[in-house]
C-alpha cells in the first residue's frame, strides 16, 4: 500500500463508490480493472446550502445504516496563532469539549448516552474539527451540542476549566515528546519553514505560551475565530437535504456572523543552501532523513509528487525497498511520503541504517537512489501499481460516513481548503492522468533543491521538548492525531475584529432535545459452508461497496511460540511476506499492488490471521495469491537474514519505548514466565532467540501450526457464499492436512499467586511516567462478561470513567488513563494504564488505589452511571457495525468465544436487564486493591522517592534483552 499522505488521508477511508457498473463488469479476475475506470466510479453525491449567517452545510445521503455523521470544521489552526500564543488553537479545541452555556457539563456525557461512535476533535496547522456519528434519532441532540458550543460557549468557559485543560494539553505534549522520535516534529518544521512562516511552530505549542494563556486571551481567541461563516458543517448518512435544512436552520440559524478569519501569507520556502543536522535519541539504529518543503494541496503538482514518493519509497516494491533493503541490504527499512497542507507541504525520504553499516554509506546510497530516480523517473507500470494500491486503500473505507476519515471528511476538506466539496475528484483525475514524464519532471523540480538532511543517532537526548514548539518570531507549524495508516505519527493532528456576538436562540435550549425512536441492530445473516478439505467458511453478505474482506484464522497466535524461542512466529510471518515458491519478494509485492489487494498476516495471543482485502472484480486472482501466500511460502534463507535484522531492529525500538517496556515487564509478572500468556505481548520475542532462529525452524513451525485442519475462513463482502466457496475450493480447498497430530497450547500452567509490589524501570529524563497496575481474573474469554466489562467501563474503561475523570479532567496530571479487560480465549487480565507527569507518579498511584477502593466499597455504581452505560452500550450497536471490516471482526468474535449467531442482537436485552447491584457485585468479586502488581517506567531521580512512600515493595527491573 503506498504511503500517500494528505491525498490518501483525505480519501483512503472517505470516498463512496456508487453504481460500480461497467468499470467493474468489464474486469476479469486475472485482468485488473483499469485505473481510469475505477477512478470514474468513485463518487460522493452531495448537495450544499449556506445559512444567512454564512454557515456552509453539505449533505450526503447514505441509508445503509441508521446513523448520521456530524462533522464541523473551523478554518482556524495553529498557522493563525500570533507570536506568544502558540498552542491556542489546540488548547481551545480541548476547552470546547468542557461544556457550553446550555450544556454545561462534559460533551462526552450526552454523546455516550445516545450511543455516539467516532466522536472526537482534532487540530492541525490549517483547521480545527469536531465530529461524531450518532443514531438517526439522536441527530437533534448532536446539532444542539455543536450549535451550542458555536454560539453559546463563553459563559461556560471558566478559569478552573482553563487551568485543567492547560494541564491536560501539557501532558499531551509530554506524552508525545516522551516517545522515541517525539521531538522530530519540532526538527522538521523549525528547519524546513523559516522563523515567521505560519508553519514554523508546533500545533501543541510551547509550555511557556500555554502557561501564559489567560482567560481573556482564550475568550478573544474564540470571538475572533469561531463564527459560523468560518465553518463548514457536513451531515453524511441517514438524512436528506430537506430534513437537514430544517434542522440546521433551527439549531444554527440564530448564531450571528463573525468576522472572516484572515489566512496568513504562506509561501513554499526553499532552503538557501543544503542544511545538515544530527540529533540523538533513544532509538534502535541511526535514521537518515532527506526533506524538502513542497506546494500545498491545491497545487496541480501535489498529486504527481505523491505519486513520485509512492514509487520511490511508498510501495512495498518501491525503488528504495528494492535497492537498499532487498538487493543491497544497507537499511532495515526505508520510506518516502509527501504530506500536503493547505498552503505548503513537506516531502520526506528516510532510511533506517542496518546495524553494522556505516551511516555515511547509507546516506550516500540514499542520495544516489534519489538521484537515479530523478534522472530516470518512474515507469508506467510503477504508476499503475501505485494508483491501484491507492485505490484499493480508498475503496477499503468506502462504507464509513464519518469519524477521522469518513466521507464527511473528504467533503469538508474539499469545501474548506479548495472551495469544492468534490475536490477529491480533481485529485483522483490527476492521479489517473499522471504520466511518467510528468511525475519525473515534477519530482526533479522540487527534489533537486537544497535538502534538509537530518540524522538521528542512538544516544541520550541532549534536550527535551519543554522548550520546543514555540514561535521564535511570529510563526506556526503542524501536528495531527488522525489515526490514518499513512500519517507519520511523529508529525502529529493533535487531536477583522468585530468577533462573534451573543446568539439569540430560536430553538428551545432549556433542555436536551428528546431522542427519537432508535433503530435496533440488524446484524447480517451468518451463513456457513465447508470446503472440500473440511475447512469451515463463515460468511456474511454486504453489498454496499464492491469489495470483499477475507480472514483465514489459525488457532496459533503468539501463545504458540516455544518459550525457548520467543519471536519465532513474528519472524515466520515476516519471512512469509518475502515471497512464495513461485513469486520472489519483489514479484509478490508487485502482484498485490497490481490487483489493488491488501494481503498481510498478523497475530495476537490466540490466533494467527492471514487477511485479504480485494476489489470484487479481482477477487479470484486475489484469493489465488492469498492461498499461495499461506500454503507455499518460499522461506528463502537469503531473505531470512534481512527480515531477522528488521525484527531485531523492531525489538530494539520496543526496548526504547516506555509503553512497550511496561507491557513487556507486566505480562510475566501477571501470568508467570512459563504460561503461554506470560510473554512479551508484541510477539517480537527476545534477541537471542531471534538471532538463533533457522530457516528450517520457521518452516517447521509453519508446518505444525499453519495447516487446514487448524483453520477457519471468514468472508464479508459483495459476493455470495456459493461463489466464494467455489473460489476458495479452487485455492485453499485443495490443501491437505498433514497426518501428524495438531499441536496444543498448554494453558494448564499454574498462574502464580499475586505478589503485590512495584517493579520499577529507570528511564532517565522521561517527562512522563508510565504506570501499569494489573491482576489475572478468574474468568475466560468465552464467559458471560457483559456485566464485568460494564463495571470496568464505569471505573476506567472509557473517557467518562471515574479514573480518567479524576486524573485527566479534574487534576490535569495525564492526557488520558484507561483500564481494560483483555480479550484472550483463556484466562483474562485486568490492567490499568496511566501515563502521568513525572512529578505526580506516586500521587497517581494513590489516586488509583483510592478510586478503586471506594468504587468497590461504599461508592458503587450510581444511577447516572448505570443509565449512561446501559444507554450507550445499547444505542451504539447499529453504528458499531457500519462497515464490512466491523462485521468481519464481529463474526470472528462470535466464533472465537462460542457465541450464538444472534449474539449481538441479544445484547440490548442483556444490557437493559443490568442493575447497579449486579455491576457492583461483579466488580467486587473480580477486583481489589490488595492483589495488584505494578510496573512503573520513569526517571528514577524524580520518581523513585515517590514510590518509596507508597507502602509497597519496590523492585528495580533489570535491563530487558
Secondary structure as UniProt FT lines:
FT   HELIX           6..11
FT   TURN            12..14
FT   HELIX           21..25
FT   TURN            29..30
FT   HELIX           35..41
FT   STRAND          47..50
FT   TURN            52..53
FT   STRAND          56..61
FT   TURN            63..64
FT   STRAND          67..74
FT   HELIX           78..80
FT   TURN            83..84
FT   TURN            86..87
FT   HELIX           88..95
FT   TURN            96..97
FT   TURN            101..102
FT   HELIX           107..113
FT   TURN            114..115
FT   STRAND          117..123
FT   STRAND          128..135
FT   HELIX           136..138
FT   HELIX           139..151
FT   HELIX           154..156
FT   HELIX           159..178
FT   TURN            180..183
FT   HELIX           184..192
FT   TURN            195..196
FT   TURN            198..199
FT   TURN            203..204
FT   HELIX           207..212
FT   HELIX           215..225
FT   HELIX           228..230
FT   STRAND          231..237
FT   HELIX           241..252
FT   TURN            253..254
FT   STRAND          275..281
FT   STRAND          287..295
FT   TURN            297..298
FT   HELIX           301..309
FT   HELIX           310..314
FT   TURN            316..317
FT   HELIX           319..320
FT   HELIX           321..327
FT   STRAND          331..340
FT   STRAND          344..353
FT   TURN            355..356
FT   HELIX           359..376
FT   HELIX           380..395
FT   TURN            396..399
FT   TURN            403..404
FT   HELIX           407..418
FT   TURN            421..422
FT   HELIX           423..433
FT   HELIX           436..447
FT   STRAND          452..458
FT   TURN            466..467
FT   TURN            485..486
FT   TURN            489..491
FT   STRAND          527..530
FT   TURN            532..533
FT   STRAND          536..541
FT   STRAND          547..554
FT   HELIX           558..560
FT   TURN            563..564
FT   TURN            566..567
FT   HELIX           568..576
FT   TURN            577..578
FT   HELIX           585..595
FT   STRAND          598..603
FT   STRAND          608..615
FT   HELIX           616..618
FT   HELIX           619..631
FT   HELIX           637..654
FT   TURN            655..656
FT   HELIX           658..671
FT   TURN            673..674
FT   TURN            676..677
FT   TURN            681..682
FT   HELIX           687..692
FT   HELIX           695..705
FT   HELIX           708..710
FT   STRAND          711..717
FT   HELIX           721..729
FT   TURN            730..734
FT   TURN            747..748
FT   STRAND          758..762
FT   TURN            764..765
FT   STRAND          768..780
FT   TURN            781..782
FT   HELIX           786..792
FT   HELIX           793..797
FT   TURN            799..800
FT   HELIX           802..804
FT   HELIX           805..810
FT   STRAND          817..821
FT   STRAND          827..837
FT   HELIX           838..840
FT   HELIX           841..856
FT   TURN            857..858
FT   HELIX           863..875
FT   HELIX           877..880
FT   HELIX           884..896
FT   TURN            897..898
FT   TURN            901..902
FT   HELIX           903..912
FT   HELIX           916..926
FT   TURN            930..931
FT   STRAND          933..938
FT   HELIX           940..947
FT   TURN            948..949
FT   STRAND          954..956
//
